[in-house]
Amino acid sequence: MGNRYYQKGERRAEGVQDLFAAVAPRYDLINDLQSFGMHRLWKRRLVRLAEVQPGESAMDLCCGTGDIAFALARDGAQVSGVDFSEPMLEVARRRSRTSDSGRGKVTFEQGDAMKLRFEGNSFELVTISYGLRNLKSIDDGLREIARVTRPRGRLMILDFAFPSNRLWKAAYILHLKTVVPVLGRLFCGDADTHSYILESLKRYPGPAEIGLRMVTAGWKDVRWWNVLGGVMTLHRGVRTEKFPA
């Protein structure tokens, strides 16, 4: 039986909307529980690798409740947080009102990662955490990000992956099959909200293929780092001088 939040084709966005509307109130809590708090370390590493310069314009795409957006602002960037889910943005805006790093440096708005409202060459840095895997088309999403990024601007991606070690992969899949859905049932009333992670990861390309797709979409100097034995991957790319046709 499939996961009701994982839809294919034209219904992909509808399933993602429903998913994040369901998890928004407990999203941060469950992230802490399912990763044993380590997601905070991975996000900090992403920000370090992004090499933020004071005054830079940055977009945190699929920003969720704002963790990365606030971290970029603390390092001096002017940040546009963009997400498809209004319930997630409501949490981010509420956090912004009580966060010194968010005041005057971060704005949040609803937007479609496949069709951003921004003009070309708008940002010096774009980050996307746990969002590329949820797009209807990874390739179109990478091209759209390249369109709004300035030449020599950077892209940072953080997302789930499968470890190459067979025993570690088996243990990881067991965690995603058992513990994580239980958290969804306990805190969101629906195991499918978090069994979705494994369902979507099965269809998400491996790190090397994501790197190749970045190059095709207009990114160069592409590198990636495996995190915690490969359960997560960080990708970094630099926008080419000429946007691909």
Beta strands, then each sheet from edge to edge (+ up, - down):
strand 1: 57-61
strand 2: 78-83
strand 3: 106-110
strand 4: 123-129
strand 5: 149-160
strand 6: 219-227
strand 7: 232-239
sheet 1: 3+ 2+ 1+ 4+ 5+ 7- 6+
end
